[in-house]
Amino acid sequence: MTAAEARRPLLLRFRRHARRRAGPVITHHPVVGILGVLLGAIISTLTARITAFGLADIRGAIGAGFDEGAWITTAYTVAQMAVAPAAAFFGAVFGPRRILLVSAASYGVAALALPLTGSLPGVLACQVLAGLSSGTFIPLTIGFIVRNLPPRFVVYGIAVYAMNIELSLNLSASVEGWVIENLSWHWLFWDTALLAPLMWLCVYVGMPREPTRRDLLATADWWGIVYASAGFALLYAALDQGNRLDWLNSGLVVGLLLAGGLLVAAFVVQELTCPTPWITFGAIFRGNIPLLCLLLVLLRLVMLSTAFLIPQYLITVNNYRALEVGDTLLLIALPQFLLAPLIGTLLRRADARVTMAAGFAAVGAACFLSARLTADWIGETFLASQMLQAFGQSFAMTSLIFFNIKNLSPAHILTLGALMQTARLLGGELGSAFMQTFVRVREQFHSFTLGMNVQAGDPDTVRRLAGTAARVAARSAGDAEATERAASLLAGVVRKQAYVLAYADGFLVIGWLVVGGLLLIALLRPAPAG
């Protein structure tokens, strides 16, 4: 190897070597390959969402407290974050097919064994293994779609990839509610475990074998991979636990943020000084790519924020069960089967920036529509905004991914998979953490503001309490208990209205973030020719 070749990025050298040896390896079963990709991406996202919705049932089944049980979901997603950089590199060395076959098998074993452990340490260990396995699914998906599908199938593969995010994000409440009501908590994990063998079979049949590049292992940028994996994983853990531990008032959160920040800084220095860097920043972060990464983080933040707001409003204000919440979220999930081929066909002819802007605008309109929220809204009231959001998120995500690919050379596609997984997880966690904290703070503010108008001795307050006490007097053991119950009911009304106002504020702030995204889209330049 010459000195000039040694300085080239590893993934670029892999691509040029592959071209010299055999040219592009195109699958002979593209539909089967796309199905495998879809299953892997659904498993990856669905597991995290179902576990979050069913966390109380899981904690109760294994006897874990609230604080210890909070790490059950964190263990899975932190492991996904940690494996993303390594997945892209090992995909270049051994080929996506080999990595995904091993990962699908290990995920199935972990998900199958998890409910049988019966203890918190066992559950956490299985969650880490499941996260490390499923964390390879999404980073390697883009590489397979772009490098191995026939050209006419690429845009449809991207549309299916984007569709899975909507499906898994919004099907999870229905799945969790149905499982808990009809089966047992074990099936919160066994349902996706049953999908793993089908995914394995689709990958085996639909993905082509690629040449192994073991020589890349000798010159691998191991320190860069370790710094990136550990740094982003620690930052993710801090974001996931921040709201529960009160952010900077917790020594653990501060330590995670500092350690993660230092490791990410070390990763950047390593890539700038290493002779064979894992990521060459000058090649990747140029042109539209920085703006597109920012837009991806923003879109995931918006998606996870709205995915938090609607279920929490229905549960907190209207006492919905998970299955009833799922019926509302299905309004976003089901249209994806029609929207995915539509946007795929449209992107073959239209400018991706236009369809991306249309998608962002629709999501913003849906958020401003939902910001008119009142305590009288039920699941069906969200129909108009949910259908608008389904259209917007599908168009925005598919167009964003497609335009990302058009701005990169094929040599960097596997690196794009790692960047997208990191941005996807960080953006989603930023959205969840931000919205949980925002709603909590706004609820406290509105409770205080409304409480200022409910003063003891105020004529309106006295009349309200007297009327409520009269209605509950027949079911009370005297006037004192009736008065106490009336005061409790009035406090509940104030708290309920405070939550309604807080959720409405959440939709409003997300709407304005989408407006900021539209301004970023206006700054995008046309993709490079070819």
Residue pairs with C-beta under 8 A, 6 or more apart in sequence:
5 13
6 219
6 275
6 276
7 275
7 276
8 16
8 276
9 276
9 277
9 278
9 279
9 280
9 283
9 411
9 412
9 415
10 89
10 92
10 216
10 219
10 220
10 221
10 276
10 277
10 278
11 88
11 89
11 92
11 278
11 411
11 412
11 414
11 415
12 280
12 283
12 411
12 412
13 216
14 92
14 93
14 213
14 216
14 411
15 410
15 411
16 411
17 213
18 24
18 25
18 210
18 211
21 211
22 211
24 147
24 148
25 147
25 148
25 208
25 209
25 210
26 148
26 149
26 150
26 208
27 33
27 148
27 149
27 150
27 206
27 207
27 208
28 208
29 205
29 206
30 149
30 150
30 153
30 157
30 206
31 206
32 202
32 205
32 206
33 144
33 148
33 149
33 202
33 203
33 206
33 207
34 145
34 149
34 153
34 156
34 157
34 160
34 206
35 202
35 206
36 100
36 199
36 201
36 202
36 203
36 206
36 207
37 141
37 144
37 145
37 157
37 160
37 161
38 160
38 161
38 163
38 164
39 195
39 198
39 199
39 202
40 100
40 104
40 134
40 137
40 138
40 141
40 199
40 203
41 137
41 138
41 141
41 161
41 164
41 165
41 168
42 164
42 167
42 168
42 195
43 107
43 134
43 137
43 192
43 195
43 196
43 199
44 80
44 134
44 135
44 137
44 138
44 168
45 164
45 165
45 168
45 169
46 168
46 171
46 172
46 175
46 192
47 76
47 111
47 130
47 134
47 189
47 192
48 73
48 76
48 77
48 80
49 168
49 169
49 172
49 173
50 172
50 175
50 176
50 179
50 188
50 191
50 192
51 58
51 72
51 73
51 76
51 127
51 188
51 189
52 73
52 172
53 172
53 173
53 176
53 177
53 322
54 176
54 179
54 180
54 185
54 188
54 322
55 69
55 70
55 72
55 73
57 180
57 185
57 188
58 64
58 69
58 72
58 123
58 185
58 188
59 65
59 66
59 69
59 72
61 115
61 185
62 69
62 117
62 118
62 119
62 120
62 123
63 120
64 72
64 120
64 123
67 244
68 120
69 120
70 241
70 244
71 124
71 241
72 120
72 123
72 124
72 127
73 240
74 237
74 240
74 241
75 124
75 127
75 128
75 131
76 127
76 128
76 130
76 131
77 131
77 236
77 240
77 425
77 429
78 131
78 233
78 236
78 237
78 240
79 127
79 128
79 129
79 130
79 131
79 132
79 135
79 233
80 131
80 132
80 134
80 135
80 421
80 425
81 135
81 229
81 232
81 233
81 236
81 421
81 422
81 425
81 426
82 131
82 132
82 135
82 229
82 230
82 232
82 233
83 131
83 132
83 135
83 136
83 229
84 135
84 139
84 229
84 232
84 418
84 421
84 422
84 425
85 224
85 225
85 228
85 229
85 232
85 278
85 418
85 422
86 225
86 229
87 99
87 135
87 136
87 139
87 140
87 417
87 418
87 421
88 139
88 140
88 143
88 414
88 415
88 417
88 418
89 216
89 220
89 225
89 278
89 414
90 99
91 99
91 136
91 139
91 140
91 143
91 414
91 417
92 213
92 216
92 414
93 212
93 213
93 214
93 216
93 217
94 212
94 213
95 209
95 210
95 211
95 212
96 140
96 143
96 144
96 148
96 207
96 210
97 144
97 203
97 204
97 207
97 208
97 209
97 210
98 212
99 136
99 140
100 136
100 137
100 140
100 199
100 203
100 207
101 200
101 203
101 204
103 133
103 134
103 136
103 137
104 133
104 196
104 197
104 199
104 200
104 203
105 196
105 200
106 129
106 132
106 133
107 129
107 130
107 133
107 134
107 193
107 196
108 193
108 196
108 197
108 200
109 129
110 126
110 127
110 129
110 130
110 133
111 126
111 130
111 189
111 190
111 192
111 193
111 196
112 189
112 190
112 193
113 126
114 122
114 123
114 126
114 127
114 130
114 189
115 185
115 186
115 188
115 189
115 190
116 186
117 123
117 125
117 126
135 421
138 417
138 420
138 421
138 424
139 414
139 417
139 418
139 420
139 421
140 414
140 417
141 161
141 417
142 158
142 161
142 401
142 405
142 413
142 414
142 416
142 417
142 420
143 413
143 414
143 416
143 417
144 157
144 207
145 154
145 157
145 158
145 161
146 154
146 405
146 410
146 413
147 410
147 413
148 207
148 208
149 157
154 405
155 344
155 347
155 348
155 402
156 340
156 341
156 344
158 344
158 347
158 398
158 401
158 402
158 405
159 340
159 341
159 343
159 344
159 347
159 398
160 340
161 401
162 340
162 343
162 394
162 397
162 398
162 401
163 336
163 337
163 339
163 340
163 394
163 398
165 303
165 397
166 332
166 333
166 336
166 390
166 393
166 394
166 397
167 333
167 336
169 303
169 304
169 307
169 332
169 333
170 307
170 329
170 330
170 332
170 333
171 326
171 329
171 330
171 333
172 326
173 311
173 322
173 323
173 325
173 326
173 329
174 322
174 323
174 326
174 327
174 329
174 330
175 191
175 326
176 188
176 322
176 326
177 321
177 322
177 323
177 324
177 325
177 326
178 323
178 326
179 185
179 187
179 188
179 191
180 188
180 322
181 323
219 276
220 276
220 278
221 270
221 271
221 274
221 276
221 277
221 278
223 270
223 274
224 267
224 270
224 271
224 274
224 277
224 278
224 279
225 278
227 263
227 264
227 266
227 267
227 270
228 263
228 264
228 267
228 278
230 260
230 263
231 259
231 260
231 261
231 262
231 263
231 264
231 265
231 266
231 267
232 260
232 264
232 422
232 426
233 260
234 256
234 257
234 259
234 260
234 263
235 256
235 257
235 260
235 261
235 264
235 426
236 260
236 425
236 426
236 429
237 256
237 260
238 253
238 256
238 257
238 260
239 426
239 429
239 430
239 432
239 433
240 429
240 432
240 433
241 250
241 252
241 253
241 256
242 250
242 253
242 433
242 437
243 433
243 436
243 437
243 440
245 252
245 253
246 253
247 253
247 437
248 254
268 281
270 277
271 277
271 278
271 279
271 280
271 281
272 281
279 415
283 412
284 408
284 412
284 415
284 419
285 293
287 407
287 525
287 528
288 403
288 407
288 524
288 525
288 527
289 404
289 407
289 408
291 520
291 523
291 524
292 400
292 403
292 404
292 407
292 524
293 419
293 423
294 520
295 356
295 400
295 517
295 520
295 521
296 400
296 404
296 420
296 423
296 424
296 427
297 423
297 426
297 427
297 430
298 427
298 513
298 516
298 517
298 520
299 360
299 393
299 396
299 397
299 400
299 427
299 517
300 423
300 424
300 426
300 427
300 428
300 430
300 431
301 427
301 428
301 430
301 431
301 434
301 513
302 363
302 367
302 431
302 510
302 513
302 514
302 517
303 393
303 397
303 428
303 431
304 427
304 428
304 429
304 431
304 432
304 435
305 431
305 432
305 434
305 435
305 506
305 510
306 366
306 367
306 370
306 389
306 507
306 510
307 329
308 431
308 432
308 435
308 436
309 370
309 435
309 439
309 503
309 506
309 507
309 510
310 325
310 328
310 329
310 370
310 382
310 386
311 320
311 325
311 328
311 329
312 439
312 503
313 373
313 377
313 499
313 500
313 503
314 320
314 324
314 325
314 328
314 378
314 379
315 325
316 496
316 499
317 375
317 496
317 499
317 500
317 503
318 378
318 379
320 328
320 379
324 379
325 379
327 379
328 379
328 380
328 382
328 386
329 386
331 382
331 383
331 386
331 387
331 390
332 386
332 387
332 389
332 390
332 393
333 390
335 387
335 390
335 391
335 394
336 390
336 394
339 390
339 391
339 394
339 395
340 394
340 398
343 355
343 394
343 395
343 398
343 399
344 398
346 355
347 355
347 398
347 399
347 402
351 526
352 399
352 400
352 402
352 403
352 406
352 527
353 399
353 403
353 521
353 524
353 526
355 395
355 398
355 399
356 395
356 396
356 399
356 400
356 403
356 521
357 518
357 521
357 522
358 392
358 395
359 391
359 392
359 393
359 394
359 395
359 396
359 397
359 398
359 399
360 392
360 396
360 514
360 517
360 518
360 521
361 392
361 514
361 518
362 388
362 389
362 391
362 392
362 395
362 396
363 388
363 389
363 392
363 393
363 396
363 514
364 392
364 511
364 514
364 515
364 517
364 518
365 388
365 392
366 385
366 386
366 388
366 389
366 392
367 385
367 389
367 507
367 508
367 510
367 511
367 514
368 507
368 508
368 511
369 384
369 385
369 388
370 382
370 385
370 504
370 507
371 504
371 505
371 507
371 508
371 511
372 504
373 500
373 503
373 504
373 507
374 500
375 496
375 497
375 500
401 420
403 524
403 527
404 416
404 420
405 413
405 416
406 527
406 528
407 527
407 528
408 416
435 506
435 510
438 502
438 505
438 506
438 509
439 499
439 502
439 503
439 505
439 506
440 502
442 501
442 502
442 505
442 506
443 495
443 498
443 499
443 501
443 502
444 498
445 502
446 497
446 498
446 499
446 501
446 502
447 494
447 495
447 498
450 494
450 497
450 498
451 494
454 461
454 490
454 494
455 461
461 490
464 490
465 483
465 486
465 487
465 490
466 486
468 485
468 486
468 489
468 490
469 479
469 482
469 483
469 485
469 486
470 482
472 482
472 485
472 486
472 489
473 479
473 482
476 482
476 485
